[in-house]
Structure formats: structure tokens, C-alpha cells
Amino acid sequence: MKAILEFNLPEERVEHKLALGGAGYHSALFRFSEHLHRKLKTEEHGYKWEIYVELEKELTRIVEESNISLYDLE
């Protein structure tokens, strides 16, 4: 099976750039998610910990609303 993405350049240059950068965007979100998980495991409960909890909840909400997965790529 093959998948071919086609863009009308230069009109669709933004869409083209986003499609080409998808792996980088995924990597950045994944690394940030993992950073939050590490902080939640190692940070003492307190003000900072509550901030990490809120950030993780918001990131999870945004990712789910966008219908993407950071972990299951198959």
C-alpha cells in the first residue's frame, strides 16, 4: 500500500510544511509529555507538583481533542 500526499505549491505551502514536520511535532509533544510524567514521579507534592498535574491534564485533553496518539502509532 502506498500513500501519496499532493500539494499545490506555493498556495498550500503551509499545509506542505506542516505535513513534512509532523514527525517533529509528534516528537516534541511526546518529549514534553514524558517530561511531565518524570516530574510527577520525582517532584514533592506541593505547589510545583500541582502545576505539573494541571499541565499533564491539559496536554492530555488537547491531544485527545485533536484525535492523535502520542504512544500508539500503529
Jmol script that loads the backbone (N, CA, C; Angstrom):
load data "model"
ATOM      1  N   MET A   1       0.849  -1.166   0.000  1.00  0.00           N
ATOM      2  CA  MET A   1       0.000   0.000   0.000  1.00  0.00           C
ATOM      3  C   MET A   1       0.906   1.246   0.000  1.00  0.00           C
ATOM      4  N   LYS A   2       0.501   2.237  -0.742  1.00  0.00           N
ATOM      5  CA  LYS A   2       1.221   3.498  -0.797  1.00  0.00           C
ATOM      6  C   LYS A   2       0.262   4.630  -0.465  1.00  0.00           C
ATOM      7  N   ALA A   3       0.819   5.664   0.131  1.00  0.00           N
ATOM      8  CA  ALA A   3       0.052   6.885   0.393  1.00  0.00           C
ATOM      9  C   ALA A   3       0.837   8.043  -0.220  1.00  0.00           C
ATOM     10  N   ILE A   4       0.163   8.826  -0.995  1.00  0.00           N
ATOM     11  CA  ILE A   4       0.805   9.962  -1.651  1.00  0.00           C
ATOM     12  C   ILE A   4       0.069  11.229  -1.249  1.00  0.00           C
ATOM     13  N   LEU A   5       0.809  12.163  -0.708  1.00  0.00           N
ATOM     14  CA  LEU A   5       0.257  13.473  -0.372  1.00  0.00           C
ATOM     15  C   LEU A   5       0.617  14.429  -1.502  1.00  0.00           C
ATOM     16  N   GLU A   6      -0.346  15.201  -1.921  1.00  0.00           N
ATOM     17  CA  GLU A   6      -0.130  16.115  -3.031  1.00  0.00           C
ATOM     18  C   GLU A   6      -0.532  17.517  -2.604  1.00  0.00           C
ATOM     19  N   PHE A   7       0.314  18.481  -2.926  1.00  0.00           N
ATOM     20  CA  PHE A   7       0.064  19.872  -2.558  1.00  0.00           C
ATOM     21  C   PHE A   7       0.220  20.758  -3.787  1.00  0.00           C
ATOM     22  N   ASN A   8      -0.609  21.789  -3.850  1.00  0.00           N
ATOM     23  CA  ASN A   8      -0.473  22.803  -4.888  1.00  0.00           C
ATOM     24  C   ASN A   8       0.394  23.923  -4.327  1.00  0.00           C
ATOM     25  N   LEU A   9       1.660  23.902  -4.740  1.00  0.00           N
ATOM     26  CA  LEU A   9       2.594  24.922  -4.262  1.00  0.00           C
ATOM     27  C   LEU A   9       2.659  26.056  -5.263  1.00  0.00           C
ATOM     28  N   PRO A  10       2.803  27.263  -4.839  1.00  0.00           N
ATOM     29  CA  PRO A  10       3.078  27.727  -3.482  1.00  0.00           C
ATOM     30  C   PRO A  10       1.831  27.988  -2.634  1.00  0.00           C
ATOM     31  N   GLU A  11       0.632  27.807  -3.203  1.00  0.00           N
ATOM     32  CA  GLU A  11      -0.582  28.146  -2.467  1.00  0.00           C
ATOM     33  C   GLU A  11      -0.724  27.357  -1.164  1.00  0.00           C
ATOM     34  N   GLU A  12      -0.365  26.100  -1.171  1.00  0.00           N
ATOM     35  CA  GLU A  12      -0.528  25.241   0.004  1.00  0.00           C
ATOM     36  C   GLU A  12       0.802  24.991   0.725  1.00  0.00           C
ATOM     37  N   ARG A  13       1.654  25.995   0.726  1.00  0.00           N
ATOM     38  CA  ARG A  13       2.981  25.818   1.341  1.00  0.00           C
ATOM     39  C   ARG A  13       2.896  25.580   2.848  1.00  0.00           C
ATOM     40  N   VAL A  14       1.926  26.198   3.519  1.00  0.00           N
ATOM     41  CA  VAL A  14       1.783  25.995   4.966  1.00  0.00           C
ATOM     42  C   VAL A  14       1.380  24.550   5.243  1.00  0.00           C
ATOM     43  N   GLU A  15       0.396  24.045   4.521  1.00  0.00           N
ATOM     44  CA  GLU A  15      -0.039  22.663   4.698  1.00  0.00           C
ATOM     45  C   GLU A  15       1.097  21.694   4.396  1.00  0.00           C
ATOM     46  N   HIS A  16       1.859  21.995   3.346  1.00  0.00           N
ATOM     47  CA  HIS A  16       3.007  21.172   2.962  1.00  0.00           C
ATOM     48  C   HIS A  16       4.041  21.145   4.076  1.00  0.00           C
ATOM     49  N   LYS A  17       4.356  22.309   4.608  1.00  0.00           N
ATOM     50  CA  LYS A  17       5.353  22.391   5.687  1.00  0.00           C
ATOM     51  C   LYS A  17       4.876  21.634   6.930  1.00  0.00           C
ATOM     52  N   LEU A  18       3.593  21.753   7.271  1.00  0.00           N
ATOM     53  CA  LEU A  18       3.048  21.024   8.428  1.00  0.00           C
ATOM     54  C   LEU A  18       3.108  19.521   8.209  1.00  0.00           C
ATOM     55  N   ALA A  19       2.794  19.071   7.003  1.00  0.00           N
ATOM     56  CA  ALA A  19       2.845  17.640   6.710  1.00  0.00           C
ATOM     57  C   ALA A  19       4.268  17.111   6.819  1.00  0.00           C
ATOM     58  N   LEU A  20       5.230  17.858   6.309  1.00  0.00           N
ATOM     59  CA  LEU A  20       6.625  17.430   6.381  1.00  0.00           C
ATOM     60  C   LEU A  20       7.160  17.440   7.815  1.00  0.00           C
ATOM     61  N   GLY A  21       6.646  18.336   8.635  1.00  0.00           N
ATOM     62  CA  GLY A  21       7.143  18.461  10.005  1.00  0.00           C
ATOM     63  C   GLY A  21       6.388  17.639  11.027  1.00  0.00           C
ATOM     64  N   GLY A  22       5.447  16.814  10.597  1.00  0.00           N
ATOM     65  CA  GLY A  22       4.613  16.054  11.521  1.00  0.00           C
ATOM     66  C   GLY A  22       5.405  15.228  12.528  1.00  0.00           C
ATOM     67  N   ALA A  23       6.449  14.562  12.083  1.00  0.00           N
ATOM     68  CA  ALA A  23       7.255  13.731  12.987  1.00  0.00           C
ATOM     69  C   ALA A  23       7.923  14.593  14.054  1.00  0.00           C
ATOM     70  N   GLY A  24       8.364  15.766  13.673  1.00  0.00           N
ATOM     71  CA  GLY A  24       8.992  16.672  14.637  1.00  0.00           C
ATOM     72  C   GLY A  24       8.003  17.179  15.669  1.00  0.00           C
ATOM     73  N   TYR A  25       6.784  17.505  15.213  1.00  0.00           N
ATOM     74  CA  TYR A  25       5.750  17.951  16.145  1.00  0.00           C
ATOM     75  C   TYR A  25       5.388  16.838  17.117  1.00  0.00           C
ATOM     76  N   HIS A  26       5.254  15.622  16.596  1.00  0.00           N
ATOM     77  CA  HIS A  26       4.945  14.481  17.449  1.00  0.00           C
ATOM     78  C   HIS A  26       6.052  14.268  18.470  1.00  0.00           C
ATOM     79  N   SER A  27       7.285  14.325  18.023  1.00  0.00           N
ATOM     80  CA  SER A  27       8.421  14.132  18.922  1.00  0.00           C
ATOM     81  C   SER A  27       8.436  15.171  20.037  1.00  0.00           C
ATOM     82  N   ALA A  28       8.168  16.406  19.695  1.00  0.00           N
ATOM     83  CA  ALA A  28       8.161  17.473  20.707  1.00  0.00           C
ATOM     84  C   ALA A  28       7.060  17.241  21.738  1.00  0.00           C
ATOM     85  N   LEU A  29       5.847  16.911  21.289  1.00  0.00           N
ATOM     86  CA  LEU A  29       4.747  16.640  22.216  1.00  0.00           C
ATOM     87  C   LEU A  29       5.048  15.423  23.091  1.00  0.00           C
ATOM     88  N   PHE A  30       5.599  14.374  22.490  1.00  0.00           N
ATOM     89  CA  PHE A  30       5.926  13.167  23.225  1.00  0.00           C
ATOM     90  C   PHE A  30       6.971  13.464  24.300  1.00  0.00           C
ATOM     91  N   ARG A  31       8.019  14.191  23.935  1.00  0.00           N
ATOM     92  CA  ARG A  31       9.081  14.522  24.904  1.00  0.00           C
ATOM     93  C   ARG A  31       8.544  15.388  26.034  1.00  0.00           C
ATOM     94  N   PHE A  32       7.655  16.324  25.722  1.00  0.00           N
ATOM     95  CA  PHE A  32       7.074  17.168  26.773  1.00  0.00           C
ATOM     96  C   PHE A  32       6.191  16.338  27.695  1.00  0.00           C
ATOM     97  N   SER A  33       5.420  15.420  27.132  1.00  0.00           N
ATOM     98  CA  SER A  33       4.579  14.530  27.925  1.00  0.00           C
ATOM     99  C   SER A  33       5.437  13.678  28.865  1.00  0.00           C
ATOM    100  N   GLU A  34       6.520  13.122  28.344  1.00  0.00           N
ATOM    101  CA  GLU A  34       7.421  12.319  29.172  1.00  0.00           C
ATOM    102  C   GLU A  34       8.077  13.166  30.266  1.00  0.00           C
ATOM    103  N   HIS A  35       8.418  14.389  29.952  1.00  0.00           N
ATOM    104  CA  HIS A  35       8.997  15.314  30.942  1.00  0.00           C
ATOM    105  C   HIS A  35       8.013  15.530  32.094  1.00  0.00           C
ATOM    106  N   LEU A  36       6.752  15.752  31.756  1.00  0.00           N
ATOM    107  CA  LEU A  36       5.733  15.932  32.796  1.00  0.00           C
ATOM    108  C   LEU A  36       5.581  14.679  33.647  1.00  0.00           C
ATOM    109  N   HIS A  37       5.581  13.513  33.011  1.00  0.00           N
ATOM    110  CA  HIS A  37       5.458  12.260  33.764  1.00  0.00           C
ATOM    111  C   HIS A  37       6.621  12.094  34.748  1.00  0.00           C
ATOM    112  N   ARG A  38       7.839  12.406  34.289  1.00  0.00           N
ATOM    113  CA  ARG A  38       9.002  12.299  35.186  1.00  0.00           C
ATOM    114  C   ARG A  38       8.885  13.265  36.358  1.00  0.00           C
ATOM    115  N   LYS A  39       8.445  14.475  36.090  1.00  0.00           N
ATOM    116  CA  LYS A  39       8.288  15.467  37.152  1.00  0.00           C
ATOM    117  C   LYS A  39       7.265  15.007  38.178  1.00  0.00           C
ATOM    118  N   LEU A  40       6.168  14.424  37.716  1.00  0.00           N
ATOM    119  CA  LEU A  40       5.125  13.962  38.631  1.00  0.00           C
ATOM    120  C   LEU A  40       5.624  12.817  39.511  1.00  0.00           C
ATOM    121  N   LYS A  41       6.541  12.013  38.993  1.00  0.00           N
ATOM    122  CA  LYS A  41       7.070  10.897  39.769  1.00  0.00           C
ATOM    123  C   LYS A  41       8.125  11.342  40.776  1.00  0.00           C
ATOM    124  N   THR A  42       8.862  12.412  40.466  1.00  0.00           N
ATOM    125  CA  THR A  42      10.002  12.789  41.305  1.00  0.00           C
ATOM    126  C   THR A  42       9.765  14.037  42.149  1.00  0.00           C
ATOM    127  N   GLU A  43       8.837  14.858  41.772  1.00  0.00           N
ATOM    128  CA  GLU A  43       8.597  16.125  42.478  1.00  0.00           C
ATOM    129  C   GLU A  43       7.825  15.873  43.772  1.00  0.00           C
ATOM    130  N   GLU A  44       8.211  16.598  44.808  1.00  0.00           N
ATOM    131  CA  GLU A  44       7.477  16.532  46.073  1.00  0.00           C
ATOM    132  C   GLU A  44       6.093  17.148  45.871  1.00  0.00           C
ATOM    133  N   HIS A  45       5.106  16.611  46.564  1.00  0.00           N
ATOM    134  CA  HIS A  45       3.767  17.191  46.495  1.00  0.00           C
ATOM    135  C   HIS A  45       3.820  18.611  47.048  1.00  0.00           C
ATOM    136  N   GLY A  46       3.234  19.516  46.341  1.00  0.00           N
ATOM    137  CA  GLY A  46       3.236  20.917  46.737  1.00  0.00           C
ATOM    138  C   GLY A  46       2.819  21.771  45.554  1.00  0.00           C
ATOM    139  N   TYR A  47       3.195  23.032  45.605  1.00  0.00           N
ATOM    140  CA  TYR A  47       2.780  23.997  44.578  1.00  0.00           C
ATOM    141  C   TYR A  47       3.233  23.571  43.184  1.00  0.00           C
ATOM    142  N   LYS A  48       4.520  23.236  43.023  1.00  0.00           N
ATOM    143  CA  LYS A  48       5.025  22.840  41.707  1.00  0.00           C
ATOM    144  C   LYS A  48       4.343  21.569  41.218  1.00  0.00           C
ATOM    145  N   TRP A  49       4.135  20.617  42.104  1.00  0.00           N
ATOM    146  CA  TRP A  49       3.519  19.352  41.735  1.00  0.00           C
ATOM    147  C   TRP A  49       2.123  19.593  41.172  1.00  0.00           C
ATOM    148  N   GLU A  50       1.366  20.477  41.808  1.00  0.00           N
ATOM    149  CA  GLU A  50       0.015  20.795  41.337  1.00  0.00           C
ATOM    150  C   GLU A  50       0.043  21.410  39.936  1.00  0.00           C
ATOM    151  N   ILE A  51       1.041  22.216  39.669  1.00  0.00           N
ATOM    152  CA  ILE A  51       1.187  22.806  38.333  1.00  0.00           C
ATOM    153  C   ILE A  51       1.436  21.712  37.305  1.00  0.00           C
ATOM    154  N   TYR A  52       2.322  20.754  37.620  1.00  0.00           N
ATOM    155  CA  TYR A  52       2.596  19.650  36.698  1.00  0.00           C
ATOM    156  C   TYR A  52       1.352  18.809  36.449  1.00  0.00           C
ATOM    157  N   VAL A  53       0.552  18.590  37.489  1.00  0.00           N
ATOM    158  CA  VAL A  53      -0.702  17.834  37.337  1.00  0.00           C
ATOM    159  C   VAL A  53      -1.622  18.556  36.363  1.00  0.00           C
ATOM    160  N   GLU A  54      -1.764  19.869  36.536  1.00  0.00           N
ATOM    161  CA  GLU A  54      -2.633  20.645  35.642  1.00  0.00           C
ATOM    162  C   GLU A  54      -2.111  20.635  34.206  1.00  0.00           C
ATOM    163  N   LEU A  55      -0.802  20.774  34.030  1.00  0.00           N
ATOM    164  CA  LEU A  55      -0.215  20.756  32.691  1.00  0.00           C
ATOM    165  C   LEU A  55      -0.434  19.407  32.023  1.00  0.00           C
ATOM    166  N   GLU A  56      -0.258  18.323  32.768  1.00  0.00           N
ATOM    167  CA  GLU A  56      -0.460  17.000  32.194  1.00  0.00           C
ATOM    168  C   GLU A  56      -1.917  16.793  31.793  1.00  0.00           C
ATOM    169  N   LYS A  57      -2.847  17.221  32.632  1.00  0.00           N
ATOM    170  CA  LYS A  57      -4.268  17.097  32.304  1.00  0.00           C
ATOM    171  C   LYS A  57      -4.603  17.882  31.034  1.00  0.00           C
ATOM    172  N   GLU A  58      -4.082  19.092  30.945  1.00  0.00           N
ATOM    173  CA  GLU A  58      -4.381  19.936  29.784  1.00  0.00           C
ATOM    174  C   GLU A  58      -3.759  19.362  28.516  1.00  0.00           C
ATOM    175  N   LEU A  59      -2.536  18.873  28.608  1.00  0.00           N
ATOM    176  CA  LEU A  59      -1.893  18.264  27.444  1.00  0.00           C
ATOM    177  C   LEU A  59      -2.685  17.044  26.988  1.00  0.00           C
ATOM    178  N   THR A  60      -3.102  16.202  27.919  1.00  0.00           N
ATOM    179  CA  THR A  60      -3.897  15.024  27.593  1.00  0.00           C
ATOM    180  C   THR A  60      -5.204  15.425  26.922  1.00  0.00           C
ATOM    181  N   ARG A  61      -5.873  16.443  27.444  1.00  0.00           N
ATOM    182  CA  ARG A  61      -7.129  16.913  26.872  1.00  0.00           C
ATOM    183  C   ARG A  61      -6.933  17.401  25.438  1.00  0.00           C
ATOM    184  N   ILE A  62      -5.911  18.206  25.226  1.00  0.00           N
ATOM    185  CA  ILE A  62      -5.648  18.768  23.897  1.00  0.00           C
ATOM    186  C   ILE A  62      -5.321  17.659  22.897  1.00  0.00           C
ATOM    187  N   VAL A  63      -4.491  16.715  23.296  1.00  0.00           N
ATOM    188  CA  VAL A  63      -4.115  15.614  22.414  1.00  0.00           C
ATOM    189  C   VAL A  63      -5.341  14.779  22.056  1.00  0.00           C
ATOM    190  N   GLU A  64      -6.170  14.466  23.053  1.00  0.00           N
ATOM    191  CA  GLU A  64      -7.373  13.671  22.792  1.00  0.00           C
ATOM    192  C   GLU A  64      -8.355  14.413  21.890  1.00  0.00           C
ATOM    193  N   GLU A  65      -8.537  15.707  22.115  1.00  0.00           N
ATOM    194  CA  GLU A  65      -9.437  16.502  21.263  1.00  0.00           C
ATOM    195  C   GLU A  65      -8.930  16.577  19.831  1.00  0.00           C
ATOM    196  N   SER A  66      -7.627  16.481  19.655  1.00  0.00           N
ATOM    197  CA  SER A  66      -7.030  16.550  18.320  1.00  0.00           C
ATOM    198  C   SER A  66      -7.024  15.201  17.616  1.00  0.00           C
ATOM    199  N   ASN A  67      -7.538  14.170  18.302  1.00  0.00           N
ATOM    200  CA  ASN A  67      -7.606  12.820  17.744  1.00  0.00           C
ATOM    201  C   ASN A  67      -6.239  12.289  17.321  1.00  0.00           C
ATOM    202  N   ILE A  68      -5.231  12.530  18.142  1.00  0.00           N
ATOM    203  CA  ILE A  68      -3.903  11.982  17.886  1.00  0.00           C
ATOM    204  C   ILE A  68      -3.480  11.140  19.089  1.00  0.00           C
ATOM    205  N   SER A  69      -2.497  10.312  18.875  1.00  0.00           N
ATOM    206  CA  SER A  69      -1.966   9.473  19.940  1.00  0.00           C
ATOM    207  C   SER A  69      -0.468   9.699  20.035  1.00  0.00           C
ATOM    208  N   LEU A  70       0.018   9.869  21.245  1.00  0.00           N
ATOM    209  CA  LEU A  70       1.454  10.024  21.430  1.00  0.00           C
ATOM    210  C   LEU A  70       2.146   8.681  21.578  1.00  0.00           C
ATOM    211  N   TYR A  71       1.392   7.632  21.885  1.00  0.00           N
ATOM    212  CA  TYR A  71       2.006   6.347  22.191  1.00  0.00           C
ATOM    213  C   TYR A  71       1.679   5.242  21.200  1.00  0.00           C
ATOM    214  N   ASP A  72       0.478   5.180  20.707  1.00  0.00           N
ATOM    215  CA  ASP A  72       0.075   4.118  19.801  1.00  0.00           C
ATOM    216  C   ASP A  72       0.100   4.636  18.366  1.00  0.00           C
ATOM    217  N   LEU A  73       1.170   4.330  17.661  1.00  0.00           N
ATOM    218  CA  LEU A  73       1.327   4.870  16.305  1.00  0.00           C
ATOM    219  C   LEU A  73       0.961   3.863  15.211  1.00  0.00           C
ATOM    220  N   GLU A  74       0.500   2.707  15.582  1.00  0.00           N
ATOM    221  CA  GLU A  74       0.114   1.714  14.565  1.00  0.00           C
ATOM    222  C   GLU A  74      -1.363   1.730  14.320  1.00  0.00           C
TER     223      GLU A  74
END
end "model"
wireframe off; spacefill off
backbone 0.3
color backbone group
